[in-house]
C-alpha cells in the first residue's frame, strides 16, 4: 500500500458568542438587506437552496469585486455553507488555490446566546495579510465582519468602520 502525502491548505476559524436567537442570526446571515449593514456594504444574493448560485455583491457595483459561488449546505438555524471565489480570481491566484474556498457557518443555541463558528477553508498564504492596519486579508476582514454582525444584532446599530 502506498501512502500519499496530501498538501494541506490553511483554513481560518472564528468563533463568537452573540446575544440573540438562532432565528435572528440566521436572518442576518441570509438576508441581503441585513448583510449590507455589517459587511462593508456588500449584499448577499441567492435563492438559499443547495446548488443555487451565490453572490456577495460589491457596494460600488464593480463586478470585479463581487464574490461568487454555489450554496453547498442550507440547514436553517444550524448550518450554512457556500463555496466562493473573487471574480478577479482568474489569475495565478486561482491556479494556486486549486478550487474555490468554502465558507461554513455553524450556529448553536446556548441559552440567551448563540455560538457562531465560522470556518473558511481552502485558503492559500496570499489570502492572509501581514499588515494588521488594513481590512484586507482573511485574518483582518472576517473579524471586522463578525464584529459588525454581533454589534448589529445586539445593539441594533451597525459599526461604521474607518477607512484603512
C-alpha positions as CSV (number, residue, x, y, z in Angstrom):
1,X,0.0,0.0,0.0
2,X,1.3,3.4,-0.9
3,X,0.6,6.4,1.3
4,X,0.1,9.7,-0.4
5,X,1.0,13.0,1.1
6,X,-1.8,15.5,0.7
7,X,-0.9,19.1,0.5
8,X,-2.5,20.9,3.4
9,X,-4.4,24.1,2.7
10,X,-4.8,26.6,5.5
11,X,-8.1,27.4,7.0
12,X,-9.4,30.2,9.2
13,X,-11.8,29.6,12.1
14,X,-13.5,32.4,14.1
15,X,-15.9,31.8,17.0
16,X,-18.1,34.4,18.6
17,X,-21.0,34.4,21.0
18,X,-23.9,36.6,20.2
19,X,-26.8,37.6,22.5
20,X,-29.6,36.7,20.0
21,X,-31.7,33.8,18.8
22,X,-30.7,31.3,16.1
23,X,-33.6,32.6,14.0
24,X,-32.4,36.2,14.1
25,X,-28.8,35.3,13.5
26,X,-29.9,33.1,10.5
27,X,-31.9,36.0,9.1
28,X,-28.8,38.2,9.4
29,X,-26.6,35.7,7.7
30,X,-29.0,35.1,4.8
31,X,-30.8,38.5,4.2
32,X,-29.1,40.8,1.7
33,X,-30.6,44.0,3.3
34,X,-29.1,42.9,6.6
35,X,-25.7,41.9,5.2
36,X,-25.2,45.4,3.7
37,X,-25.3,46.8,7.2
38,X,-22.5,44.8,8.7
39,X,-20.4,43.6,5.7
40,X,-18.9,46.9,4.4
41,X,-21.9,47.4,2.2
42,X,-21.7,44.0,0.4
43,X,-25.0,42.4,-0.3
44,X,-25.7,38.6,-0.2
45,X,-27.8,37.4,-3.1
46,X,-29.0,33.9,-3.7
47,X,-32.1,31.7,-3.5
48,X,-30.7,29.9,-0.5
49,X,-31.1,26.4,-1.6
50,X,-28.4,23.8,-2.2
51,X,-26.9,24.2,-5.7
52,X,-28.1,27.8,-6.1
53,X,-25.7,30.5,-7.3
54,X,-24.4,32.7,-4.6
55,X,-23.1,36.3,-5.0
56,X,-21.7,38.8,-2.5
57,X,-22.3,42.0,-4.5
58,X,-19.8,44.8,-4.1
59,X,-21.3,48.1,-2.8
60,X,-19.8,50.2,-5.6
61,X,-21.2,47.9,-8.3
62,X,-17.8,46.9,-9.5
63,X,-18.3,43.3,-10.8
64,X,-14.6,42.5,-10.3
65,X,-15.1,42.9,-6.6
66,X,-18.0,40.5,-6.4
67,X,-17.6,37.1,-4.7
68,X,-19.5,34.3,-6.5
69,X,-20.0,30.6,-5.8
70,X,-22.7,28.0,-5.0
71,X,-24.7,27.2,-1.9
72,X,-23.4,23.9,-0.6
73,X,-25.4,23.4,2.6
74,X,-28.6,25.0,3.9
75,X,-29.9,23.8,7.3
76,X,-31.9,26.6,8.7
77,X,-30.8,27.9,12.2
78,X,-27.9,25.4,12.3
79,X,-25.5,25.3,9.4
80,X,-24.9,27.2,6.2
81,X,-22.1,26.7,3.7
82,X,-21.2,28.1,0.3
83,X,-18.1,28.0,-1.9
84,X,-16.8,31.2,-3.2
85,X,-14.1,32.9,-5.3
86,X,-13.5,36.5,-6.2
87,X,-14.5,37.4,-9.7
88,X,-10.9,38.7,-10.4
89,X,-9.5,35.4,-9.0
90,X,-8.9,34.3,-12.6
91,X,-5.1,34.9,-12.5
92,X,-2.3,32.9,-10.9
93,X,-4.1,33.1,-7.6
94,X,-6.9,30.8,-8.9
95,X,-4.2,28.3,-10.0
96,X,-2.6,28.3,-6.6
97,X,-5.9,27.8,-4.9
98,X,-6.9,24.5,-6.6
99,X,-10.6,25.3,-6.5
100,X,-12.9,27.8,-4.7
101,X,-12.8,28.5,-1.0
102,X,-15.5,27.2,1.3
103,X,-17.3,29.3,4.0
104,X,-19.3,27.5,6.6
105,X,-21.3,29.0,9.5
106,X,-22.3,26.7,12.4
107,X,-24.9,28.0,14.8
108,X,-25.5,26.6,18.3
109,X,-28.1,27.9,20.7
110,X,-26.7,28.3,24.3
111,X,-29.5,29.8,26.4
112,X,-29.7,33.5,25.7
113,X,-26.7,33.3,23.3
114,X,-25.8,31.7,20.0
115,X,-22.4,30.4,19.4
116,X,-21.4,31.3,15.8
117,X,-18.5,29.3,14.3
118,X,-17.1,30.5,11.0
119,X,-14.8,28.2,9.0
120,X,-13.2,29.4,5.8
121,X,-11.3,26.6,4.0
122,X,-9.1,26.0,1.0
123,X,-7.1,29.2,1.6
124,X,-3.7,30.0,0.4
125,X,-1.0,32.2,2.0
126,X,-1.9,35.0,-0.3
127,X,-5.3,35.2,1.4
128,X,-3.7,36.4,4.7
129,X,-2.4,39.9,5.2
130,X,0.6,40.6,7.4
131,X,-0.3,44.3,7.7
132,X,-2.8,44.5,10.5
133,X,-3.7,48.1,9.7
134,X,-5.9,47.2,6.8
135,X,-9.2,45.4,6.2
136,X,-7.6,43.3,3.5
137,X,-6.9,39.6,4.1
138,X,-9.0,36.9,5.7
139,X,-7.4,37.5,9.0
140,X,-8.3,41.2,9.1
141,X,-11.6,41.1,7.2
142,X,-13.5,38.3,9.0
143,X,-13.1,39.7,12.5
144,X,-14.4,43.1,11.3
145,X,-17.4,41.4,9.5
146,X,-18.2,39.2,12.5
147,X,-17.9,42.2,14.9
148,X,-20.2,44.2,12.8
149,X,-22.7,41.3,12.7
150,X,-22.5,40.9,16.5
151,X,-22.9,44.6,17.2
152,X,-25.9,45.0,14.9
153,X,-27.7,42.0,16.4
154,X,-27.0,43.0,20.0
155,X,-27.5,46.8,19.8
156,X,-29.5,47.4,16.6
157,X,-26.7,49.7,15.4
158,X,-24.1,48.9,12.7
159,X,-20.5,49.7,13.2
160,X,-19.1,52.2,10.8
161,X,-15.5,51.2,10.2
162,X,-13.0,53.8,9.4
163,X,-11.1,53.6,6.1
164,X,-7.8,51.9,6.4
